[in-house]
Amino acid sequence: RGANVFRPSDHGQTFTTVGQAHAPQTRVDEHMIVERRDGSLWMLIRTTWGMAQSVSTDGGRTWTPGTAFLEGANVANKRFFLRRLQSGALLLVRNNGPSEKRSHLTAFVSDDDGATWQGGLLLEERLGAAYPDGTQAPDGTIYVVHDFVRAGEGVVRLAVFREEDARAGRPVTPHVRLNAEISRLRPPK
């Protein structure tokens, strides 16, 4: 149990365990790591009460004890997505609904390595939006996939936007495309 950190070698053929962070009350850690501007590694960890954070200053070998980053029902026990954008800002996609339900999947941007967040582009408002993951294309376009009603219709959706849209908290570029269906396991009821 713990948020394990692995390092690949041989072009991803083998992996070596580097270290492990611990946070209170985790069920499935589902953690993500970014390198901060000061060279330290910042890990966010999924917990039953919200999101924990831990820091490593030795390349991931040792980690500070997990402490609260975000708390509350709207973030508790939900997977999130974290990455550094080409601009140097951080992108965090997480559920931001009014309750413990998985809804209001929202993209936020930070210019200060996660100390504060701005924007809040709503990618999927409906109940059942979860498990975001994404990438940024060379032209700056951000692509985020997430599942929707996994236990029901089993839909995978795509959100396309740019950093400016996430910062503004609304579509401000012509690149925005939300709720595009990629695949579906079952027909709608």
N, C-alpha and C positions, 0 to 999 in steps of 0.2 A: 504494500500500500504506500502510495506517495506519487508525486508528480515526477516521473523519471525523465532524465535528459540523456539522449543518446547522440553519439557522433558517428557519422558514416565514414567509411574508408573504402578503398578499392572501387571508387565510383558507385557507391551504394550497394556493393555486394555483401559487405559485412558492416555491422554496427557495434560500437563499444559503449557500454554504460559509462557516463561521465559523472553524474551526480543525481541527487533527488531532493526535492523540496517537499515540505509537509505543511499542511494547513488544517485547521480544525474542521471537523464535520464535513468531510468529503464523502461522496458516494462513488462517483466517477470523476476523477480529477479534470479530464479534458482541458488541459492547460495549453497556453500558447506563450511564446517567448519572443521578445524583440530586443535588439541591442539599442541601448540609449546613447545619446550623444556623448556621454562621458565614458563610454566603453563598457559600462556595466550591462548585465543582462537583467531584464525585467520580465517576470513571469506573472501572468494572471491565471487563476485557478478557479474552476467551477466548484462551488460548495452548496450545501443545503440551505444556507442562509443568505447567499449572495455571491460575491466574487472576492477572492483573497488575492494578495500579491506577495511576491517574494523577490529578492534581489541577490544576484551573484556578482562578485567582483573578481572572480578567478576563473572565468571561462566556463562556468557551470558546474564546477566541482563541488562547491559548497554554496548553500543558500540560507538566507535569513529565515527565521520562522515566519510562516504565513500569517499575515495580518489583514484586516478588513480593507478592501478597496471600495467596493460598492455593496451596500446592504439593502435588504428589503424584498418584498414579495415579487416585485416586478423584475428582479434579476436573479432571485434564488433558484438554484438547481436548474439553470438553463445554460446551454452551450452558447458561446459567443465566438466572434472572429476578430483577430487583431493582426495588423500588419503595418509596416512602415511604407509610406507612399514615396513616389519619386521626388516629391517636393521636400521630403524630410519630415513631413507631418505624420502623425499616427492616425490610422483609421480603426475605429471600433464599431462593429456591428453587433447589436444585442437586442434582446426583447426589452421593450420599454412600456409594456401595458400597465393598466391600472390595478392588476391583480396578479396572483400566482400563475395564471394561465399563460400559455405561450402565444402572445399576440404582439402587435405593434413592433415588428422587426424594424429597427432604426439604425441609421449610419451616422456616427459622430466623428469629428476631427479634433485632434489636439496638436498644438504647436509647441507645447512645453513638456513633451515626453509623458503625457498622461496626467499631469497635475490638474489641468482644466480641460473641458471639452466644449465644443461649440457646434452649432448647427443642429442636426437631427433630422435628416431626410428619412421620411417614413417609407420604407420599402414594401411592407406588407402589413396592413392593419388587422386583418382577420385572424380569428382564433385558429391556432394550429400551425402557425409559421415558426419554424425552428431550424436549428443546425446550420447556420450560415457558414459559408466558406467562399473565398474569392481570390482574385488576382487583379493586377493592373497591367494593361497592355502598354507597349512602348509609346503609343500616342496619348497616354494618360487616362484612357477610358477604364473605368473600374467595372468588373463583372463579379456579381455576388450571386451564388446559387443557394437555395435553401429548400428544405422539404416543407410540404404543406399537407396537413391531415394525413400523416403517415399511416395511422392505423385504419383509415377509411379509404379514401380514393388513392392515396399514395402518390401524390403529385410532387414533382420537382419543378421549382420555378426559378426564373432568372431575373435579376435586376441589373440594369445597365445605367451608369451615371458617371459623373466626373466629380472631382474633389470640390469644385465650386458649388455643385448642387448640394452636397453633404454639408458644406459650410453654411450655405444659405438656409438650409432646412426646408428647401422646396426646389422644384425644378427651375433652373435659371439658364441651362444650356439646352440646345436641341438634341443632345445625346441621350436624354433620359428615356428609359423604357422599363416599366415596372410590370410585374406579374406575368411575364411571358412564360408560358408553360413549355417545359422541356420534355417531360415524360409523365406518364400516368399508368399506374398499375391496374386500376379498376375504373369502370365507367362511373360517372356521377350518379348518386341515388336520387 
